[in-house]
Amino acid sequence: MIAALILAGGAGSRLGGTDKAFVQLAGKPLISHLLTRLDPQVGKIAISANGDATRFDAYPLLVLPDGALGGRGPLAGLAAGLEWAAQQNADSLVTLPVDTPFIPPDLVARLTPAPSVAAYQGRQHHLVAHWPVSVLPSLLQFLQTGAPYKVRDFLIICSARQIAFEGATDPFLNINTPEDLARARELHSPPAE
């Protein structure tokens, strides 16, 4: 079974400190758009987020805090997610940032087998990745080294394959700025005829 983890721990500082999971796109929060596309592709889904977990009460998903590994960025979330996935008897875990509402319907199939990472036009999207649960001990060791906690570096350690996705627009568009949000709104609303 393949599980998935939505990474919703970013501060949203370039969007005025807004919780990106709840930024509105076409009348729905970004997390709703992502779940609509992700749910048919995996067996179970959890959310990685710190702070008040009740803000996700509208979504019947487990919210995993970073715990003791807090302060180590998205890799702390990945560690919590891999531990949860192992408890669910999943073989692997797909990670996705909450602000990627346009993921392809065949994303998980194309990223299988793990380890792998998505790329568009040569640009690797480090957090759109598929991880075998078996990398958890290596990740925990990596997080104890004191080296910079870079997802890119851990993907190299895992020998992750880079999977190229094509198309007119980046299916992994991250909504980090007001300009990104404006672009996402343009993409979501096809031009009038």
C-alpha positions as CSV (number, residue, x, y, z in Angstrom):
1,M,0.0,0.0,0.0
2,I,1.1,3.5,-0.8
3,A,0.4,6.3,1.7
4,A,0.7,10.0,1.2
5,L,1.7,13.0,3.4
6,I,0.5,16.5,2.7
7,L,3.2,18.9,3.9
8,A,1.3,21.9,5.4
9,G,3.9,23.2,7.8
10,G,5.1,26.2,5.8
11,A,4.8,29.7,7.4
12,G,3.4,31.3,4.2
13,S,5.5,34.4,4.9
14,R,5.5,35.5,1.3
15,L,1.7,35.4,1.3
16,G,1.5,37.6,4.4
17,G,1.7,34.8,6.9
18,T,-1.4,33.1,5.6
19,D,-1.9,29.4,6.4
20,K,-1.4,28.2,2.8
21,A,-3.6,25.1,3.3
22,F,-6.6,27.5,3.4
23,V,-5.7,30.0,0.7
24,Q,-8.7,30.1,-1.6
25,L,-8.6,29.0,-5.2
26,A,-11.9,29.0,-7.2
27,G,-13.8,29.1,-3.9
28,K,-12.1,26.1,-2.3
29,P,-9.0,25.9,0.0
30,L,-5.8,24.7,-1.6
31,I,-5.8,21.6,0.6
32,S,-9.2,20.6,-0.9
33,H,-7.9,20.9,-4.5
34,L,-4.9,18.7,-3.6
35,L,-7.0,16.1,-1.8
36,T,-9.4,15.8,-4.8
37,R,-6.5,14.9,-7.0
38,L,-4.5,12.8,-4.5
39,D,-7.2,10.7,-2.8
40,P,-7.8,8.4,-5.7
41,Q,-4.1,7.7,-6.1
42,V,-3.2,6.4,-2.6
43,G,-4.4,4.1,0.2
44,K,-4.2,6.6,3.1
45,I,-3.4,10.2,3.6
46,A,-2.1,12.2,6.6
47,I,-1.2,15.9,7.0
48,S,2.1,17.2,8.4
49,A,1.6,20.4,10.3
50,N,2.5,22.0,13.6
51,G,0.3,24.2,15.7
52,D,-3.4,23.8,16.3
53,A,-4.5,20.6,14.6
54,T,-8.2,21.5,15.0
55,R,-7.9,23.9,12.0
56,F,-8.0,20.7,9.8
57,D,-11.1,19.3,11.5
58,A,-13.0,19.6,8.2
59,Y,-10.7,16.9,6.8
60,P,-11.0,13.5,8.4
61,L,-7.2,13.0,8.3
62,L,-4.6,12.5,11.0
63,V,-2.4,15.6,11.6
64,L,1.2,14.7,12.4
65,P,3.4,17.3,14.2
66,D,7.2,17.3,13.8
67,G,7.6,16.2,17.4
68,A,11.2,15.9,18.7
69,L,12.6,16.6,15.3
70,G,11.0,20.1,15.0
71,G,13.2,22.8,13.5
72,R,14.6,20.5,10.8
73,G,12.2,21.7,8.1
74,P,10.2,19.4,5.9
75,L,12.5,16.4,6.6
76,A,11.2,16.4,10.2
77,G,7.7,16.1,8.7
78,L,8.9,13.3,6.4
79,A,10.3,11.4,9.4
80,A,7.0,11.6,11.2
81,G,5.2,10.6,8.0
82,L,7.4,7.6,7.4
83,E,6.9,6.4,11.0
84,W,3.1,6.8,10.5
85,A,3.2,5.0,7.1
86,A,5.1,2.1,8.7
87,Q,2.4,1.8,11.4
88,Q,-0.2,1.7,8.6
89,N,1.7,-1.2,6.9
90,A,2.4,1.0,3.9
91,D,5.4,0.1,1.8
92,S,6.1,3.7,0.7
93,L,5.0,7.3,1.2
94,V,4.4,10.1,-1.3
95,T,5.0,13.6,-0.1
96,L,3.4,16.7,-1.5
97,P,3.4,20.4,-0.5
98,V,-0.1,21.6,0.3
99,D,0.3,24.5,-2.2
100,T,0.5,22.3,-5.3
101,P,-3.2,22.1,-6.4
102,F,-2.5,20.9,-10.0
103,I,-0.8,17.5,-9.5
104,P,-1.3,15.0,-12.3
105,P,-3.9,12.2,-11.9
106,D,-1.2,9.7,-12.6
107,L,1.5,11.2,-10.3
108,V,1.8,8.3,-7.9
109,A,1.8,5.7,-10.6
110,R,4.6,7.5,-12.5
111,L,6.6,8.0,-9.3
112,T,6.4,4.3,-8.5
113,P,8.6,2.5,-7.6
114,A,10.1,4.6,-4.8
115,P,12.5,6.3,-4.3
116,S,11.8,9.0,-6.9
117,V,11.3,12.7,-7.3
118,A,9.3,14.8,-9.8
119,A,10.8,17.3,-12.1
120,Y,9.4,19.7,-14.7
121,Q,11.6,21.2,-17.4
122,G,14.7,20.1,-15.6
123,R,13.7,21.7,-12.3
124,Q,13.4,19.1,-9.5
125,H,10.5,19.5,-7.1
126,H,12.2,18.0,-4.0
127,L,9.0,17.7,-1.9
128,V,7.0,15.9,-4.7
129,A,8.6,12.6,-4.0
130,H,8.0,8.9,-3.3
131,W,9.9,7.4,-0.4
132,P,10.2,3.7,0.6
133,V,9.3,3.4,4.3
134,S,12.6,1.5,4.7
135,V,14.6,4.8,4.4
136,L,13.4,6.0,7.9
137,P,16.6,4.8,9.8
138,S,18.8,6.5,7.2
139,L,16.7,9.7,7.5
140,L,16.9,9.7,11.3
141,Q,20.7,9.3,11.0
142,F,21.0,12.1,8.5
143,L,19.0,14.4,10.8
144,Q,21.4,13.7,13.6
145,T,24.5,14.7,11.6
146,G,24.1,18.4,12.1
147,A,24.5,18.9,8.3
148,P,22.1,21.3,6.6
149,Y,18.6,19.7,6.5
150,K,18.2,19.8,2.7
151,V,15.6,17.5,1.1
152,R,17.8,17.6,-2.1
153,D,20.7,16.0,-0.2
154,F,18.6,13.3,1.3
155,L,17.2,12.4,-2.2
156,I,20.8,11.9,-3.3
157,I,21.5,9.6,-0.3
158,C,18.4,7.6,-1.3
159,S,19.5,7.4,-4.9
160,A,16.0,8.8,-5.9
161,R,15.2,8.6,-9.6
162,Q,14.2,11.9,-11.2
163,I,10.9,11.5,-13.2
164,A,10.3,14.1,-15.8
165,F,6.7,15.5,-16.3
166,E,5.8,17.4,-19.4
167,G,3.1,19.9,-20.3
168,A,2.4,23.5,-21.2
169,T,2.4,24.5,-17.5
170,D,4.2,23.2,-14.4
171,P,1.9,20.7,-12.7
172,F,3.8,21.3,-9.5
173,L,3.3,25.1,-9.4
174,N,3.9,26.1,-5.8
175,I,1.8,29.0,-4.5
176,N,4.3,31.0,-2.5
177,T,3.6,34.6,-3.5
178,P,0.6,36.7,-4.5
179,E,1.9,36.4,-8.1
180,D,1.9,32.6,-7.9
181,L,-1.7,32.8,-6.6
182,A,-2.7,35.0,-9.5
183,R,-1.1,32.6,-11.9
184,A,-2.9,29.6,-10.3
185,R,-6.2,31.5,-10.7
186,E,-5.5,32.0,-14.4
187,L,-4.7,28.4,-14.8
188,H,-7.8,27.3,-12.9
189,S,-10.1,29.5,-15.0
190,P,-9.8,28.8,-18.7
191,P,-10.0,31.8,-21.0
192,A,-13.5,32.8,-22.1
193,E,-14.3,32.0,-25.7
